[in-house]
Amino acid sequence: MIRHFVSLLTIVLSTALAPDALIDAAHGQQTNVVFFLIDDLGCYGSTYYQTPNIDRLAAEGMRFTDGYAACNVCSPTRAAIMTGRYPARLLVTQWLPSGRWSPTKNLMREGRYLSNLPLEEVTIAEALREAGYHTGFMGKWHLGTETYYYPEHQGFDVNVAGRDYGAPGSYFYPFEGTWNIPTTGKKLFKTSPLSGKPGDYLVDRLAEEAEKFIRKNADKPFFLMLSHYAVHSPLQGKADKVARYEQVPADHQQGRPAYAAMVESVDDSVGRVTATLRELGLDDRTLVIFTSDNGGFAKATDNSPLRANKGSNYEGGIRVPVIIKWPGRTQPGSISHEPVISTDFHPTILAATGQELRPHQHLDGKNLASILTGSGSIDRDAIYWHYPHYNQHPSSFPSGVIRAGDWKLIEAYETGELSLYNLSDDIGETTDLSKKFSEKTAELHARLNGWRAEVGADPMKRNPEYDGAGE
């Protein structure tokens, strides 16, 4: 059962594995790829959320206990998955568009960020299409505007429902609605992202389109990215599912019944897609990846034992589920405690499909093949985050993070305050050890500074318009 306690995967390419992948390709048995990207999904271990299909996927593949999203909000994580690069290196460090900064209430000016994923980047979809794969995108895109930056401009042959917005107007047909723009008070009307009929539910429609894509491309290698808008707000579950969760005693509920119903619908979609793979005899040659773009939404679920929620750089905002099933390579039911992050999927997919790695592109990603096969480890001593922005989620503040081993250091950009936690002893980040372990604090802060310089992370600066109203 999924809860809100996450894992992400990290693997290094073992050169001994590449010939096997190429042999498969030579016999016309190229490895397909199905990537499930869920929005705002938290962690593992719940008895409240009912996820039998995701549980089955974990039993058939490898579950990562220390999986991380590349950012505490959605668009940067999605950019990292597509490119294999840290959001800070891409200058895609905020969701698009954000609209949360106040010129009078915020002490700092935000770091600069791009409003579209640059076309210069070679996405994983572009790399696979070059290798002869048919590529399909279904669901939430949120990486650029329509004219030049939609999925069809970034390597996908098919784009179903991928738009510039991050949430639908409604999860029920016709999937339309309005959104109040925070900075102007004006309303944005969100048009329908795909066709349907009265009574249709968006999660089901996307699963239906994913099934169609698989059936149409069953005789050729394909890459399918099913990127659900769910379980992002608006919190709208199917009535029968919501009613069942409403019957759970309040002291046993982990979050809003509507959110739980949405999680179950996402699980149903995973079941439909994986059942289609089995039906068509594709299950034994399809790499399946399941993860989320950030932690659970504070008003929807409880991320305990992790601290905080989406939008925060505490574990509840960045630790996410990661499950990878690589048939014939990964031991069913295996578990990895290796810290992994969104950038790692790009090179891992290349390796699993027998393609040459592109280290000039996926500069920050690690090929997880050696972890998935149990043949070795990966060469990485730390992972990093850079969030020079404001948002309105609880426990959120502009900050930078380094995790090295079990140590995690957070730097608050407004004040320069440093906090240090040992995650092996304190997964809930309850005890700041920065004063007790001052040398470790200084060491990690120096490494964080060095990394920011290396990737060209855009800094925050003092805001001359700040009038103290935020105090």
Secondary structure, DSSP 8 states (H G I E B T S, - for coil): -EES-------B--TTTHHHHHHHHHTT---EEEEEEESS--EE--SSS--HHHHHHHHHSEEETTEE-SSSSHHHHHHHHHHSS-HHHHT--S-SS-----TTT-SEE-----SS--TTS--HHHHHHHTT-EEEEEE---SS-HHHHSGGGTT-SEEES--SSSS-S-SBTT--EEEE-TTT--EEEE--SS---TT-BHHHHHHHHHHHHHHHTTTS-EEEEEE--TTSSS----HHHHHHHHTS-GGG--B-HHHHHHHHHHHHHHHHHHHHHHHTT-GGGEEEEEEESS---TTTB--TTS-S-TT-SSHHHHB--EEEE-TTTS-TTEEE---EEGGGHHHHHHHHTT----TTTSTT----HHHHHTS-----S-EEEEE----SSTT--SEEEEEETTEEEEEETTT--EEEEETTT-TT-----TTTTHHHHHHHHHHHHHHHHHHT----EE-TT--STT-
